[in-house]
Amino acid sequence: MRSSAIAALAVFAALITGIAAAQSVRDRVVEHVNRGAGFAEREEYDRAIAEFDAAIKLDANEAVAFANRGIAYREKGELEKALADLTESARLRPAQSSTFYHRGKSYDAMGDLPRAIADFGEAIRLDPNAARNYVNRGDALRRSGKFDEAIADFSQAIRRDAASVNFYARGRAQDEKGDHRAAIADYGEAIRVNPSNIAALLARGNAYRAQRAYDPAIADFDQVIKVNANHAAAFTFRCAARLALNRLPEAGEDCEQALKLKPSRRVAATAQYGRGIVKQRSGDAAGGQADLAAAKKLYARVAEEAAKAGFAP
């Protein structure tokens, strides 16, 4: 009888020890995952990955560790590793919307828009209330040329989150579809929500310019420059709008200022091309031709870029 009691106590003790050990492992897994998340938040991705590695070594079924490691790999630009980890996380936890969202972003970063769209669609199915799922699918659809579907997604996002960036995103899709009037309305709403949304101000200015409404276009470019006096593209676009109104001295000053700001090669080439047209229309044929030639040498497709900006010889 006594030996049976001792045996029972031994079994009980073993169970307690096993439970404690399992709990101890689980605590360590959680500790590594949390520590890794902290490193990732500070953009210390190598240290974050090392922590997620440790968590996975302790528990190969830890879906959160795989997902977080996949996100860290994506942020480092190691997209194949990111996809492998996020796919494993999705296998372990197939009902987690965020995993499909992040895998969709990884496919998007690789340029695989069809798979990105499919993953964002699955994220929406699992969590139809998250605006970011619609925004990212809408952006991928826009870049695929599926403007009506993109606009529908952005509209769904706006119903869930009427953020400035979401109105701006829908405006871009309207703009690229060729509906500049609808784009102007969306950009206007984006600016109303956030008056410092430079991207929306610049885009609305260009949408006005596309409709040959040059004065409101100039007013938007003025506002961009007021917020950021070093915005070379705003000076370049304002140059084009003033040129369209035949305000040659002011247009020339704008393109000159854009060049002084030493912008990217494409913007610099476009500004120089614009300055060349201003010179030609002002009677300086040789100076204008020299600027046009220099712009083409700086960026071979400058004529195409300049046409988009509103410059025409």
N, C-alpha and C positions, 0 to 999 in steps of 0.2 A: 504493500500500500504506500509506504513511505517512498519507495523507489519510483512508483508511478507518479507521485506528486512532484518529486524532484525532476522527473523527465518532462512533466507538463510545464513546470517552471522554466526549464531549459528552452523548451520550444517557444514559450511566451517571450523569454528574454531575447531569443534569436529573432523573433518577429519584430520586437521593439527596436533591436539593433538594426535590422534591415530597413525598417521604416525611417529610422533616424539617418541611416546612411543615404537612403534615397532622397530624403528631405535635404540633407547636406549637399548632395549633388545638384539638386534642383536650385538650391540657394546660390550655388556657385555659378550655375548657368545664367540665372537671372542677373547676378552681379556682373558677369562678363558682358552680357547683352546691354545692360544699363551703362556700363563703363564705355563700351564701344559706341553707344548712341551719343554719349557726351563728347567723345573724340570727333565723331562725325559732325556734330553740331558746330564744332570749332574748326571744321575742315581739315582735321588731322586724319586723313583717310587711311594711311598705312597703319597707324596705331589702332584705329577703329577696326580695320580688317583683322588685325592680330587678336583683338578681343573676341570678335565673332568667330574666328578660327577656334579659339579656346572653348567657346560655348558649344560649337558643333562637335568638337572632339569629345566633350563630355556627354553630349546628347545629339546623335545624328538625326533625330527627328524634330529638332527645334526649328520650326518654320520661321519664327521671327528673326532668328540669327541669319538664316539663309537670305531672307528678304533684305535685311539691313546690310548684309555683306554685299548683296547684289547692287543695292543703291550706291554703296561706297565705291564699288568697282565702276559703276556708270559715271559717277562724278570724277573718277580718275581717267575716264576715257577708255577703260578696258571693257568694251561692250560685250564681247563674247562671254567673258567670265560673268558679267552682270546678268546676261540672259540665262546662263546655266543655273546660277543661284536662284534667280527669280522663278525659273521654271520648276526647280525643285521645291521651292516654297509653295508654289501653286499646287503641286502634287500633294504635298503634305497638308495643305489647308486650302482646298479648292473654293471655299465660300468667302474668301477674304478679298474684297473689292480692291483694296489698296495695292495688293500684289500685282493684279492685272493692270492697274493704272501705271505702276512703276515699270512693269515689263513693256507696256505700250510706249512709255517714254524712251525706253532703251531701243526698241525697234525704230522709233521715230529718229533717234540720234543716229542710227545706222542708215537711215534713208529708206527703210522698208515700211512705206506708208500703209500698204494694205494690211500687214500684220499689226501695225500700230492701231489702225482703225478698228480691227477686230478685237484687240485687247481692251481698248477704251470702251467698246461696245459691251464687252463682258463686265467691265467695271461698272458700267451704267446699269446693267441687268441686276447686278448684285447690290448696288447702292444707287438707286435712281434719284436720290436727293442731293448728291454731291455735285456742286456746280463745276468743279475742276474736271470731272470726267467728260462733261459736255464740251467744255472749253477746249480741252486737248483733242478730242475727236473732231470738233469743229475746225480747229486749226489744221489738222492733218487733211481733212476733207477739202478745205480751202486750197491748200497747196497741191491737192490732187485735181483741182479744177472743178470740184463738185460744189459750186457756190450755193445753190439752193439748199442742199443738205447741210452745208456748213452754217448757213444763216439760221436754219431751224435749230441746230444744236446751240448756237450762241443765244438764241431766243430762250431756249430752255434754261441755259445757264443764268441769264438775266432774271428769269422768274425766281430763281433760287438765291441769286446774289447780284443785286443791281450795282455792281462795282464799276468804277470808271473803266478799268481795263477790259471788262466784258463788253461794254458798249463800243469801245475802240475796236475790239476784235471783230464784232459784227460789222462795224463800219468798213473795216478792211475788206471783208468778204463782199459787201455791197459795192465798194469801190471797184474791186477787181472784176465783178460781174458787169460793171459799166453803169450801175445805177448811182450816179454821183449825188443825186438829190437825197436818196435814202441814206447814203454814206454821210453826207453833211449833217443830216438830222442825228445820226448815231454819234458822230464825232462831237456834235454840240452837246449831247447828253453826257458824254464822257467828260467834256470840259466843265459842264455844270456841276457834276459830282466832284471833280477834281480840277480846279482852274489851273493847276500847275502841270497838267498832263501834256508835256511837250510833244510827245508823239502824236496825240490827237490834234493839237493845234497845227502842227506841221502838215498832218494828213488832211485836215479840213481846208487849210490854205491851198493845198494842191488840188483838192476836189473842186474848190471854188475856181481855181485857175483853169481846170479842165472844162468848166462851164463858161469860161471867159468872163467870170465875175472877178475882175482883177483888184478892185478896191478892197472888198472884204478879204481877198486872198492876202493882200499886202498887210492888212490889219492883223491877220493871224500871224504872219511872219514877223511883224513888229513885236507881237506879244512874246513869241518864242525868243527873240533877241533880247527883249527886256528881262526875261527869266534867265537866259544864258547868252551873254554877249560874245561867247566864243563858239557859237553854233554856226559853223561854216556853211552847212547845207541850207540853213535858213537865209543867210545872205545870198547864196546862189539862187535859191528859188525866188527871193524877192527881186533879185536882178532880172530874172526872166519875166516876172509880172510887170515890173517897171518898163522893161524893154517892149512888152506887148502894148503898153500905153504910150510908147515912143518918148518916155522920160529918160533920154539917153544919158545925161550926166549922172543922175542918181543911180541908174542901172550900172553904169561903169564903176561907180564908187562901191556898189555892193559886191560886184564880182572881184574888184581889187581887194576889198576887205576879206572876202572869203579866202583868197590866195595868201594873204598875210597871216592867216591863222594856221597855215601849214596843215591842211586836212589830209584825209586819205587820198590815195592816188586817183581814185575815181572821181571824188568830189573836186579835187584840184584840177583835174583835166576838164571836168564839166564847167567849172568857173572860168578857166582860161579860154575855153571854147566860147563861152558866153561873152567874155571880154572881147574876144576877137570879132564877134558879130557886132557888138556895140561900136568898136572902132571902125568897122566897115561902114556901118550906117552913119557914122559921124564924119565920114569922108577920108578916113585913114585906111585906104585899101591895103597898102603894104603892111602896116602894123597889124591890121586885122588878119591878113593871110598868114603872117608869122605866128600869131597866137593860135590860129586854127591848126597849123602844121605842128606846132609844139605840143598842143593838146593831144593830137592824134598819136604823136610819138610817145607821150606819157601813158596813154591808154588807148589801145587800138580801136575799141568799140565806143569811143567817146561820142561820135555822132548820134549813135543810138541812145546813149544815156542823156545827151543834151536834148534830144527830141522829147524824151520823157519829162525832162525838167522844164520844157516849154521853149527851148531855143530853136530857131529855124533860121538858116542863112538867108 
